[in-house]
Amino acid sequence: MQGEKNELGRPMVKPDETMDQLEMQLNRLHRSIRLTIERHLQAFSGTRYESLEQNQTAAAKIAKLLDRYGLRMQCTECGTPSILRVSARKNSNTGVFVFDHVVNGKRTFHGGKSVFPPMDLTEKPPRKTNH
């Protein structure tokens, strides 16, 4: 006995079950992407480029890649999802790596080391809505 068919002649499916299965599959794929990126970025930890500009370019490329996949760096100080940036400092010609994020409603920069920090990834927080 054949199952019921929809108007297009395809087997009938239960939308809730189909969406749940899709969500589970996409979550597994997203986790795999996060772990792959994280594994590659860990190679940077403890290193730096020879100039401020090179470090800033690398941090910007990392931020762009993470944004594309809905990810952020986890701040090593407070655990908040963050964007890795490199700031110029008088005492460092290669700059310092900082975690740019909002804590208690205020833009905050944690870090300040002269080398790439450990790069653990986390989900990008949802945008705030003004409803």
C-alpha angles and dihedrals in degrees: 000000000000122000124246118284130215126230090280092052093253124132113274115252134190106246094213093053092044092051092046091052092047091049091051092049093048092048090054091049092047091050090051091051091048093050093046093051092044092051091052094045093051087071087070094056112116094012135097140185123250097254141041090240093053092049091047092049092050092048091049092050090049091049091050092049093048093047090053089059098039094253138131137188115261110237109243090215104048107003095240118146105261147173115241112231136171117227127197115245130184092230095049124056090191095050130232129275115239136177110235113205145127118262120181090348094307129106106247136186118205127180123036102187121145093230134059108279124226105289111220113168132220137173119285108251117246118263116261115247125209098220 
